[in-house]
């Protein structure tokens, strides 16, 4: 992308310089804010209720939406979604500040944890503003405050005053078209990579399973192991109870100063600070169990999910 001929200070620290012909306007002069509410409470025709877990940046994850029934005229409800809405998670640890753009009409509402930014008078370049909000986490974090119940939430008054850089409308449309095309290309590439990773993971699992239950010689004589989930094994192999192979360890930390480890299906056993989803932390790890290289660690609460 080429640089513009001249720039000027925006007067906004996080934004820096902007092209000289661009403007700065507060979000409140561009958008309407639909008040947060609760979906109707009576049964009828099954409407989607969008919560903050549905807000995966750039698009709605409707698989996480819940159905709600109502006998009321749902189109009179303030939280009814419209095409062109920007949805923002206004509460919720780990998702607060995430936003998505409503590309099409959706028969549904938002719940009390989602705010709607809407253009009702053709003032808001909605898709342009959405692309801006989807990347400016520092800007959104400046609008947060701690509630009385230790719940962090988006403060609407501060959020309304957010400075928005505005190019002329034709330039806005060109920028949006450019970003739509490029993000679609990137999404397609990501989807292909994800599918390739899935296939490689499947190949890896098959390879490991075959090696540890069949061995490396495909021509070896086989016999029934007597265990349903194992099936046949090489005739010269043995099957013995797990208690003859492992011994549970109970070594304990004295001061709890060692690295606190957590485990997940995706990453295995890693320092707790490395996990994207933060777990509850104890005030002290005095007396916590110690593990060493070569140990097999099992999450007892999630052993049924194969978290080892």
Beta strands, then each sheet from edge to edge (+ up, - down):
strand 1: 7-9
strand 2: 17-19
strand 3: 23-26
strand 4: 32-34
strand 5: 47-50
strand 6: 55-56
strand 7: 59-60
strand 8: 66-68
strand 9: 86-89
strand 10: 99-101
strand 11: 108-110
strand 12: 114-118
strand 13: 144-146
strand 14: 152-154
strand 15: 163-166
strand 16: 222-224
strand 17: 232-234
strand 18: 261-264
strand 19: 268-271
sheet 1: 1+ 2-
sheet 2: 3+ 15-
sheet 3: 4+ 12- 9+ 10-
sheet 4: 8+ 5- 11-
sheet 5: 6+ 7-
sheet 6: 13+ 14-
sheet 7: 16+ 17-
sheet 8: 18+ 19-
end
